[in-house]
Amino acid sequence: MSDNASYISHGQLHPLLRTCLGAAVPFKQALNEYLCSRSYLAGYAPSRADEEAFALLRGPPDRRHAHALRWYKHIAALQTQTSKCGWWLVSKGKRLQPHWSPPDGTEQPKLRLYNSLTRTKEVFIPQHSNRVLWYCCGPTVYDASHMGHARSYISFDILRRILMDYFKYDVFYCMNITDIDDKIIKRARQTHLLEQYRAKKPSATQILQDVLSAREPFKAKLAETTDPDKKQMFERLDTAVTTALTPLQGAAQSGTVDVLLEEAKDLLAEWLDSQFGSQVTENSIFSLLPKYWEGEFHKDMDALNVLPPDVLTRVSEYVPEIVEFVKKIVNNGYGYESNGSVYFDTVKFDTSSGHAYAKLVPEAVGDQKALQEGEGDLSISADRLSEKRSQNDFALWKASKPGEPSWESPWGKGRPGWHIECSAMAGSILGSSMDIHGGGFDLRFPHHDNELAQSEAYFENDHWVRYFLHTGHLTIAGCKMSKSLKNFITIKDALARHTARQLRLAFLMHSWKDTLDYSINTMESAIQYEKFMNEFFLNVKDILRTPTDFTGQFEKWAVEEVELNKSFYEKKEAVHEALCDNIDTRSALEEMRTLVGQSNSYMATRKAAKLLPNRVLLQSIARYLTHMFQTFGAIEGTEPIGFPVGTNGQNVDLESTVMPYLNVLADFREGVRKIAREQKVTEVLQLCDTVRDDVLPELGVRMEDHEGKLVLTLLITKEFPLEEEKKKKKEKALRKKRDEEMAKQAKMKVPPSEMFRSETEKYSSFDDTGFPTRDAEGKEISKGQAKKLRKLYEAQEKLYNEYLQSNQNGS
């Protein structure tokens, strides 16, 4: 037993008193019962609680309370040994430790995520301890992956990495591939028919005649299209065909038809599909196209350094599970069969206890345009729409028409609806409830609202998803981007212009939930941020290469080091707070930038005083920043400090491999220069300068003279000679001007009545002129905001009138 063990712990005294008061038990009796299980042999030291209990008794207990009496006598005996410093500090002549109190501490911020189900930031609480079940809507694979895909999948990759590597959650990530869909069916059919057409090798005259025939229904379609974006796309296509028609007629006369077929393939494919599409029935034809584009998608994700999912599900592999899922929804009373198709009964579901339809965007219920887009182009004919009990009902299972793939089901041959696939596949892997469901902002209604309804109808719960995360839109130089409108930049095109790290930094510098504008300015900001950080890493590496013994690296800290270290910890805390606040990487990167700025100032001050910076402190800062970039997915591998040097995909430590050889070259050059100066051989000196200024930068090496010492640095990218740099800047300026002009032209074509309607993430209600009246959360637009929007509206009205006037003058 230890000398400083006590009889009554301080934490037990007050419960004893509460017991006495609550049960009307005498304190002596309660104390006796408590002490009967305690040892109070000699060697135990009294505590403050013993002192307080002794004072409360005001005299010895009677013999009935033997344990309390024995304790009382022992404490009374100890009192006689006290000194003036306090009796509880002395026992048997030994000094005891004074009372210790824990620090108050500070409350740590909690991770909050913006939940589309509540439209606010909610504290993130996984359902199963530290494990996070996450489902993400994958791509519909019928064409090349574009920057809209990158917007979602890079953003979710960043969130996933931060949850795993920073907050240390055990994330289980499931993603689907949609390989059965109206768009895929139509594109696969058209591709097949166009290939058949080419294989028949029609004459030049026949091709020209067919193109002219295909153009007639296209012109009619253009005339009846009211959607401004689609109309703009059709106008571009019509202009291209009109412009090309005269030379193509000449090409046909000369027998060259390759150009003709290439220019008119979209018109021909649509025309061929309208005539022969119903004859395409072989299921394998509909699987080749998505299989190819899925492969291309995975290559693009790998090139962007997006982690693969833990589980990947394909609709074509889950048809039996989808059929069973639909059957149970019908059996639960929320689905009904009609002409071989099965529909979800939104009215029955919405009026059932414990259920609510359209949790995400309730104000969108009844939006027929959105509902029809959700059903697909092949599923909105008049006969299909008449099969539904309510216009808000949606297809769970579609009876296949001629020219569509089909599978057996209790309702006849058919295929899955779009929304049901995610519910069945996610339910099969993740069960009745998941922590996170992710997707693009434009999927909220009807896709995700329909997913929620049918899944909760299947599982008979109201919490299929706990947190719904939606990434913001992506615009191209301010204009809406869409694959279906053929107005998009492929991921491969983007990677030809910028590195995967630069694209990721651009995304990190913006909120994951807001609209991101992919433009020259956006990318230039990312490039400059990368350069700023890289210069810091290169400077720190140079300092660390300075020879020193082991003990020499630990130097006395002056005020400058103490201040920088204080700032270092403040910035780490600020980064943590930013990441807790809806994973605000934009603010986190700004805090990291500020830390680097302070570190640069510190290094400059030390250099001016001709003193070496504290290498251990700078190394700690550089390693922290490197770790954060690795967490964000901006650095691959385990590079201890800075961005890896070399081309993408290199997994070797190029810097440590090459630097010894470069140092030999530098020493040799310096020796040659010394001799050349002594012998006054200017030609040799000029050659040495050429090596430094022209040859090495071309190879990605920078050579500088720091205070009489040569410093070699490997660069992420080559530093081109001045003339080449000027040429690149001029080309960039021309591209920027051209892009701005194209953006202006595109903007002019948008009627003012439509300019705000596409901004569904900002506004939910409009007047007859298309002017917003309520924001995304249903709140009325304030007078101040309305005034600003009115100015934008009037400016667009002026632009649009100019566009109409120019068209009239042109005609």
FIMIDO-944543 format. One record per residue (C-alpha): residue in one letter; y, z, x. Coordinates in steps of 0.05 Angstrom, whole numbers, padded with zeros to 5 digits, always signed. Layout:
REM residues N
aYZX;...
//
This chain:
REM residues 811
m+00000+00000+00000;s+00069-00017+00025;d+00121+00038+00035;n+00172+00002-00008;a+00128-00008-00070;s+00158+00025-00132;y+00130+00063-00191;i+00170+00030-00246;s+00194-00042-00236;h+00265-00056-00259;g+00239-00110-00305;q+00194-00061-00343;l+00245-00006-00357;h+00283-00042-00412;p+00219-00066-00448;l+00197+00008-00448;l+00262+00029-00480;r+00256-00027-00532;t+00185-00004-00549;c+00211+00067-00561;l+00267+00044-00606;g+00226-00007-00644;a+00166+00037-00658;a+00200+00105-00659;v+00156+00127-00601;p+00183+00183-00555;f+00203+00158-00487;k+00158+00209-00453;q+00098+00182-00491;a+00114+00109-00475;l+00126+00126-00402;n+00060+00164-00398;e+00022+00104-00427;y+00056+00057-00378;l+00041+00102-00317;c-00032+00111-00335;s-00045+00041-00307;r+00000+00051-00246;s-00014+00084-00179;y+00039+00134-00155;l+00006+00162-00094;a+00047+00184-00034;g+00074+00125+00004;y+00105+00092-00056;a+00181+00089-00056;p+00224+00102-00117;s+00266+00047-00146;r+00331+00045-00186;a+00287+00041-00248;d+00253+00107-00227;e+00321+00139-00219;e+00344+00116-00288;a+00279+00138-00322;f+00282+00207-00286;a+00353+00216-00312;l+00333+00198-00383;l+00278+00252-00386;r+00327+00309-00371;g+00268+00354-00355;p+00193+00354-00340;p+00145+00326-00393;d+00095+00374-00424;r+00022+00377-00402;r+00001+00328-00458;h+00035+00272-00417;a-00003+00285-00352;h+00013+00219-00319;a+00087+00225-00334;l+00087+00298-00311;r+00054+00282-00244;w+00104+00225-00233;y+00163+00271-00251;k+00141+00324-00201;h+00133+00272-00146;i+00203+00243-00158;a+00233+00313-00161;a+00201+00329-00093;l+00230+00265-00063;q+00299+00285-00087;t+00300+00343-00039;q+00293+00294+00019;t+00353+00252+00001;s+00414+00241+00043;k+00485+00227+00023;c+00471+00151+00024;g+00431+00154-00041;w+00363+00181-00057;w+00330+00115-00075;l+00343+00089-00004;v+00301+00142+00030;s+00226+00158+00024;k+00190+00204+00073;g+00248+00196+00122;k+00245+00119+00124;r+00301+00070+00107;l+00283+00019+00054;q+00308-00052+00040;p+00369-00054-00007;h+00365-00089-00074;w+00364-00166-00070;s+00394-00213-00122;p+00377-00287-00127;p+00435-00338-00124;d+00463-00363-00189;g+00447-00435-00169;t+00474-00498-00202;e+00447-00536-00260;q+00415-00602-00238;p+00431-00666-00278;k+00375-00693-00321;l+00354-00765-00325;r+00383-00798-00386;l+00366-00869-00410;y+00403-00912-00460;n+00355-00915-00518;s+00365-00974-00566;l+00331-00933-00621;t+00391-00886-00622;r+00443-00929-00586;t+00459-00871-00540;k+00436-00840-00475;e+00378-00793-00486;v+00346-00743-00438;f+00282-00777-00414;i+00220-00735-00431;p+00152-00769-00421;q+00099-00753-00473;h+00045-00735-00422;s+00074-00692-00366;n+00094-00737-00308;r+00058-00800-00332;v+00100-00856-00362;l+00068-00910-00406;w+00111-00973-00404;y+00103-01040-00439;c+00147-01099-00422;c+00152-01164-00461;g+00133-01220-00414;p+00153-01294-00414;t+00133-01350-00461;v+00106-01399-00410;y+00124-01470-00428;d+00176-01488-00375;a+00204-01465-00308;s+00227-01393-00302;h+00302-01387-00302;m+00356-01337-00286;g+00351-01307-00356;h+00280-01286-00337;a+00306-01259-00271;r+00358-01218-00309;s+00303-01181-00346;y+00248-01176-00295;i+00291-01158-00234;s+00327-01106-00276;f+00263-01075-00301;d+00234-01078-00231;i+00294-01038-00207;l+00285-00986-00263;r+00210-00982-00251;r+00218-00972-00176;i+00270-00918-00185;l+00228-00880-00236;m+00168-00884-00189;d+00198-00877-00119;y+00261-00836-00133;f+00244-00793-00194;k+00170-00792-00175;y+00142-00809-00243;d+00071-00837-00248;v+00087-00903-00283;f+00033-00946-00315;y+00065-01014-00327;c+00036-01066-00375;m+00064-01135-00387;n+00042-01194-00430;i+00041-01269-00422;t+00054-01308-00486;d+00010-01369-00480;i+00003-01384-00555;d+00069-01399-00589;d+00103-01453-00630;k+00145-01476-00570;i+00083-01480-00526;i+00044-01519-00579;k+00100-01569-00589;r+00114-01578-00514;a+00039-01585-00497;r+00030-01635-00553;q+00090-01677-00531;t+00069-01675-00458;h-00001-01698-00477;l+00024-01755-00521;l+00074-01778-00469;e+00020-01780-00416;q-00024-01821-00463;y+00034-01868-00476;r+00045-01878-00401;a-00029-01889-00390;k-00029-01948-00439;k+00022-01983-00394;p+00064-02014-00450;s+00108-02074-00433;a+00181-02066-00415;t+00202-02097-00481;q+00157-02050-00520;i+00185-01989-00484;l+00256-02010-00498;q+00240-02022-00571;d+00206-01954-00577;v+00265-01919-00544;l+00313-01951-00594;s+00266-01931-00651;a+00264-01859-00625;r+00339-01857-00621;e+00349-01867-00696;p+00319-01800-00720;f+00352-01766-00660;k+00421-01791-00683;a+00406-01765-00754;k+00386-01698-00725;l+00450-01695-00684;a+00492-01709-00746;e+00461-01653-00787;t+00461-01600-00732;t+00513-01545-00744;d+00494-01496-00689;p+00549-01506-00637;d+00504-01495-00577;k+00449-01542-00601;k+00500-01593-00621;q+00530-01591-00552;m+00462-01601-00521;f+00446-01660-00567;e+00514-01691-00551;r+00501-01687-00476;l+00433-01721-00486;d+00463-01774-00532;t+00518-01789-00482;a+00468-01795-00425;v+00424-01843-00465;t+00484-01884-00489;t+00511-01890-00418;a+00443-01910-00391;l+00424-01959-00447;t+00459-02021-00420;p+00431-02019-00349;l+00363-01998-00378;q+00362-02061-00421;g+00374-02100-00357;a+00318-02061-00323;a+00272-02078-00380;q+00287-02153-00372;s+00271-02148-00299;g+00206-02111-00312;t+00225-02045-00280;v+00210-01990-00331;d+00203-01926-00291;v+00276-01908-00296;l+00275-01924-00371;l+00216-01878-00384;e+00245-01822-00343;e+00314-01824-00376;a+00286-01828-00447;k+00225-01783-00441;d+00253-01728-00486;l+00271-01777-00542;l+00204-01812-00536;a+00164-01748-00534;e+00197-01723-00598;w+00186-01790-00632;l+00113-01794-00611;d+00101-01723-00635;s+00129-01738-00703;q+00079-01796-00710;f+00016-01773-00675;g+00024-01697-00664;s-00023-01680-00721;q-00080-01717-00686;v-00079-01670-00626;t-00132-01617-00642;e-00169-01600-00577;n-00153-01527-00559;s-00158-01541-00484;i-00096-01587-00488;f-00055-01527-00510;s-00080-01483-00452;l-00064-01529-00393;l+00012-01525-00400;p+00019-01449-00404;k-00033-01439-00349;y+00009-01482-00301;w+00076-01449-00318;e+00046-01379-00315;g+00026-01393-00243;e+00096-01417-00228;f+00125-01354-00260;h+00083-01308-00216;k+00105-01347-00154;d+00178-01338-00175;m+00169-01263-00187;d+00136-01255-00118;a+00194-01293-00086;l+00243-01245-00120;n+00202-01185-00095;v+00186-01162-00166;l+00125-01116-00167;p+00066-01143-00207;p+00046-01105-00269;d-00011-01055-00268;v-00041-01094-00327;l-00027-01165-00349;t-00048-01187-00419;r-00051-01259-00446;v-00050-01274-00520;s-00106-01325-00513;e-00152-01270-00486;y-00136-01221-00542;v-00147-01263-00605;p-00207-01220-00629;e-00166-01156-00620;i-00108-01188-00657;v-00152-01206-00716;e-00178-01134-00720;f-00106-01108-00715;v-00084-01152-00773;k-00145-01131-00815;k-00127-01058-00808;i-00054-01070-00827;v-00079-01106-00890;n-00128-01049-00905;n-00072-00998-00897;g-00034-01035-00951;y+00022-01066-00909;g-00003-01138-00905;y-00025-01192-00953;e-00060-01260-00948;s-00027-01323-00975;n-00057-01394-00968;g-00096-01374-00906;s-00038-01339-00872;v-00025-01264-00870;y+00044-01235-00878;f+00073-01166-00866;d+00101-01133-00929;t+00168-01107-00906;v+00187-01079-00975;k+00122-01039-00981;f+00131-01012-00910;d+00204-00995-00918;t+00193-00957-00983;s+00134-00917-00956;s+00143-00845-00936;g+00153-00835-00861;h+00169-00909-00847;a+00232-00949-00839;y+00239-01024-00826;a+00288-01051-00773;k+00300-00987-00734;l+00335-01023-00678;v+00383-01069-00717;p+00383-01048-00790;e+00446-01088-00803;a+00408-01153-00786;v+00359-01147-00844;g+00366-01211-00885;d+00392-01253-00827;q+00352-01316-00844;k+00372-01354-00782;a+00345-01299-00737;l+00282-01290-00780;q+00266-01364-00778;e+00276-01367-00702;g+00226-01309-00699;e+00176-01348-00740;g+00180-01411-00697;d+00198-01484-00709;l+00128-01502-00734;s+00127-01445-00785;i+00191-01452-00826;s+00174-01510-00872;a+00189-01501-00946;d+00115-01491-00964;r+00108-01437-00911;l+00170-01400-00934;s+00147-01402-01006;e+00083-01365-00988;k+00120-01300-00974;r+00134-01245-01026;s+00201-01230-00993;q+00244-01273-00948;n+00243-01215-00898;d+00167-01216-00892;f+00139-01245-00828;a+00074-01277-00806;l+00019-01235-00775;w-00031-01293-00776;k-00014-01366-00787;a-00061-01416-00819;s-00066-01473-00768;k-00040-01541-00790;p-00066-01607-00761;g-00042-01613-00689;e-00045-01538-00675;p-00098-01495-00638;s-00140-01451-00683;w-00189-01393-00681;e-00237-01366-00733;s-00213-01307-00777;p-00230-01275-00844;w-00174-01317-00874;g-00197-01383-00845;k-00178-01420-00782;g-00111-01400-00755;r-00071-01370-00697;p-00032-01306-00683;g+00040-01296-00704;w+00089-01284-00648;h+00105-01211-00662;i+00033-01186-00672;e+00011-01205-00602;c+00051-01149-00567;s+00029-01097-00617;a-00045-01112-00611;m-00045-01119-00535;a+00000-01058-00521;g-00040-01017-00571;s-00105-01037-00538;i-00081-01015-00469;l-00031-00958-00482;g-00055-00929-00548;s-00017-00906-00609;s+00048-00888-00573;m+00083-00908-00509;d+00141-00877-00471;i+00181-00941-00455;h+00183-01011-00485;g+00227-01061-00450;g+00254-01130-00464;g+00316-01174-00467;f+00374-01156-00513;d+00362-01218-00556;l+00292-01193-00574;r+00316-01132-00613;f+00314-01168-00680;p+00270-01193-00707;h+00217-01189-00651;h+00220-01116-00631;d+00237-01091-00700;n+00176-01128-00727;e+00133-01101-00670;l+00154-01030-00688;a+00140-01040-00762;q+00071-01071-00755;s+00049-01022-00701;e+00070-00961-00740;a+00036-00991-00801;y-00028-00998-00760;f-00026-00928-00728;e+00007-00895-00789;n+00059-00860-00745;d+00134-00864-00735;h+00137-00862-00659;w+00101-00923-00630;v+00158-00927-00579;r+00197-00867-00555;y+00250-00903-00513;f+00269-00976-00524;l+00305-01007-00464;h+00340-01075-00470;t+00370-01113-00412;g+00437-01148-00424;h+00449-01223-00431;l+00461-01269-00372;t+00516-01321-00375;i+00528-01379-00327;a+00602-01379-00305;g+00619-01348-00373;c+00576-01396-00415;k+00514-01377-00455;m+00448-01395-00421;s+00386-01417-00458;k+00321-01452-00439;s+00314-01484-00508;l+00385-01512-00500;k+00368-01540-00431;n+00427-01502-00404;f+00396-01459-00350;i+00388-01450-00275;t+00316-01443-00251;i+00297-01385-00205;k+00277-01436-00152;d+00346-01467-00155;a+00379-01399-00149;l+00335-01381-00090;a+00355-01446-00056;r+00427-01421-00057;h+00419-01347-00045;t+00366-01299-00018;a+00325-01254-00062;r+00362-01194-00034;q+00430-01223-00051;l+00407-01237-00123;r+00380-01166-00129;l+00444-01137-00101;a+00484-01176-00152;f+00441-01145-00207;l+00447-01075-00175;m+00523-01082-00176;h+00522-01089-00252;s+00495-01044-00308;w+00424-01065-00329;k+00442-01060-00402;d+00507-01102-00402;t+00520-01176-00399;l+00518-01204-00327;d+00556-01267-00309;y+00520-01308-00256;s+00578-01342-00221;i+00606-01357-00152;n+00648-01294-00154;t+00589-01250-00173;m+00547-01277-00117;e+00604-01274-00066;s+00612-01199-00082;a+00538-01189-00069;i+00540-01228-00003;q+00600-01188+00022;y+00566-01123+00004;e+00504-01143+00042;k+00547-01162+00103;f+00585-01096+00101;m+00521-01056+00099;n+00487-01099+00152;e+00544-01090+00201;f+00536-01015+00195;f+00461-01018+00206;l+00471-01063+00267;n+00523-01015+00297;v+00477-00955+00287;k+00419-00992+00319;d+00463-01009+00379;i+00481-00935+00387;l+00408-00914+00382;r+00390-00963+00437;t+00436-00927+00485;p+00389-00893+00536;t+00384-00817+00532;d+00332-00763+00544;f+00303-00725+00486;t+00348-00664+00492;g+00409-00708+00505;q+00408-00735+00434;f+00424-00666+00406;e+00498-00654+00418;k+00546-00600+00397;w+00578-00615+00330;a+00654-00618+00327;v+00697-00617+00264;e+00686-00692+00255;e+00611-00686+00252;v+00615-00627+00204;e+00662-00665+00158;l+00619-00729+00159;n+00556-00688+00145;k+00591-00653+00087;s+00611-00721+00059;f+00540-00746+00070;y+00511-00692+00025;e+00566-00701-00027;k+00550-00775-00030;k+00476-00763-00037;e+00491-00716-00095;a+00537-00768-00126;v+00483-00822-00120;h+00434-00775-00153;e+00482-00761-00211;a+00493-00836-00219;l+00419-00851-00222;c+00409-00794-00272;d+00463-00826-00315;n+00423-00884-00345;i+00403-00907-00275;d+00474-00929-00259;t+00461-00969-00196;r+00531-00998-00196;s+00562-00929-00184;a+00506-00911-00136;l+00522-00972-00093;e+00595-00955-00093;e+00580-00884-00068;m+00537-00914-00013;r+00593-00962+00005;t+00642-00904+00011;l+00593-00866+00056;v+00588-00926+00102;g+00664-00932+00104;q+00670-00859+00125;s+00616-00869+00177;n+00652-00930+00204;s+00716-00890+00210;y+00679-00836+00247;m+00649-00886+00297;a+00717-00918+00307;t+00750-00850+00322;r+00696-00833+00373;k+00702-00901+00405;a+00778-00894+00411;a+00767-00827+00446;k+00716-00860+00492;l+00661-00814+00465;l+00592-00832+00439;p+00581-00818+00364;n+00529-00767+00345;r+00466-00809+00342;v+00424-00760+00302;l+00475-00755+00246;l+00485-00830+00242;q+00410-00842+00244;s+00401-00794+00185;i+00454-00831+00145;a+00426-00900+00162;r+00355-00878+00145;y+00378-00850+00078;l+00414-00915+00060;t+00354-00956+00082;h+00308-00913+00039;m+00353-00923-00021;f+00353-00999-00011;q+00277-00996-00005;t+00275-00956-00070;f+00318-01009-00104;g+00271-01065-00078;a+00326-01095-00034;i+00286-01081+00030;e+00213-01099+00035;g+00165-01063+00082;t+00177-00999+00121;e+00236-01018+00165;p+00263-00950+00190;i+00336-00974+00191;g+00371-01032+00159;f+00352-01100+00131;p+00292-01134+00163;v+00311-01188+00212;g+00279-01256+00203;t+00260-01304+00148;n+00233-01281+00081;g+00161-01262+00082;q+00158-01241+00156;n+00120-01176+00163;v+00132-01166+00237;d+00184-01123+00272;l+00221-01183+00299;e+00276-01141+00329;s+00233-01098+00374;t+00192-01160+00393;v+00250-01204+00413;m+00302-01155+00441;p+00268-01144+00509;y+00270-01220+00522;l+00343-01224+00499;n+00362-01167+00545;v+00330-01204+00604;l+00371-01266+00584;a+00434-01224+00579;d+00423-01193+00648;f+00409-01261+00678;r+00472-01291+00647;e+00514-01232+00672;g+00487-01242+00742;v+00503-01317+00741;r+00573-01302+00715;k+00585-01253+00771;i+00566-01304+00824;a+00605-01359+00789;r+00668-01315+00788;e+00660-01299+00862;q+00649-01372+00881;k+00701-01395+00829;v+00653-01444+00796;t+00688-01453+00729;e+00636-01502+00702;v+00582-01448+00706;l+00627-01398+00671;q+00639-01448+00616;l+00564-01458+00608;c+00555-01383+00603;d+00608-01380+00548;t+00573-01437+00512;v+00508-01397+00512;r+00545-01338+00482;d+00589-01374+00432;d+00547-01434+00409;v+00474-01430+00429;l+00457-01357+00412;p+00494-01355+00344;e+00454-01417+00323;l+00391-01377+00338;g+00415-01317+00299;v+00437-01275+00359;r+00506-01245+00370;m+00528-01226+00441;e+00590-01182+00449;d+00624-01146+00507;h+00635-01072+00489;e+00674-01034+00542;g+00643-01074+00599;k+00573-01070+00569;l+00539-01129+00536;v+00513-01115+00466;l+00461-01161+00434;t+00450-01161+00359;l+00399-01198+00317;l+00430-01223+00253;i+00401-01231+00183;t+00431-01300+00179;k+00457-01347+00232;e+00531-01347+00248;f+00551-01420+00248;p+00605-01450+00292;l+00676-01450+00265;e+00676-01524+00243;e+00611-01516+00205;e+00639-01453+00172;k+00702-01490+00151;k+00659-01546+00122;k+00618-01496+00082;k+00679-01461+00055;k+00709-01528+00033;e+00644-01547-00002;k+00642-01479-00036;a+00714-01487-00060;l+00698-01556-00089;r+00636-01528-00124;k+00676-01471-00152;k+00730-01518-00178;r+00677-01563-00209;d+00641-01505-00241;e+00706-01477-00269;e+00723-01546-00298;m+00654-01552-00330;a+00660-01482-00358;k+00728-01499-00388;q+00701-01564-00418;a+00643-01526-00449;k+00689-01472-00475;m+00735-01523-00508;k+00678-01548-00552;v+00666-01480-00584;p+00701-01473-00651;p+00741-01407-00656;s+00699-01389-00716;e+00637-01386-00671;m+00664-01356-00607;f+00650-01284-00625;r+00588-01294-00668;s+00543-01303-00607;e+00565-01236-00578;t+00516-01195-00620;e+00514-01141-00567;k+00588-01127-00582;y+00598-01143-00656;s+00556-01135-00719;s+00601-01161-00774;f+00651-01218-00782;d+00700-01245-00834;d+00698-01315-00862;t+00736-01343-00802;g+00685-01313-00753;f+00733-01258-00731;p+00697-01191-00714;t+00707-01134-00764;r+00656-01084-00737;d+00628-01068-00668;a+00554-01067-00650;e+00546-00996-00676;g+00576-01014-00743;k+00643-00981-00730;e+00707-01016-00755;i+00745-01053-00701;s+00807-01013-00682;k+00877-01042-00691;g+00889-01045-00616;q+00823-01080-00603;a+00835-01128-00661;k+00903-01146-00632;k+00870-01165-00565;l+00815-01204-00599;r+00865-01241-00642;k+00900-01266-00579;l+00833-01292-00552;y+00818-01323-00620;e+00885-01360-00622;a+00877-01383-00550;q+00808-01412-00567;e+00837-01444-00629;k+00888-01480-00586;l+00834-01503-00537;y+00789-01528-00593;n+00845-01567-00625;e+00859-01600-00557;y+00785-01619-00553;l+00786-01649-00624;q+00850-01687-00608;s+00821-01716-00544;n+00760-01739-00582;q+00803-01774-00634;n+00844-01808-00580;g+00781-01829-00544;s+00752-01859-00607;
//
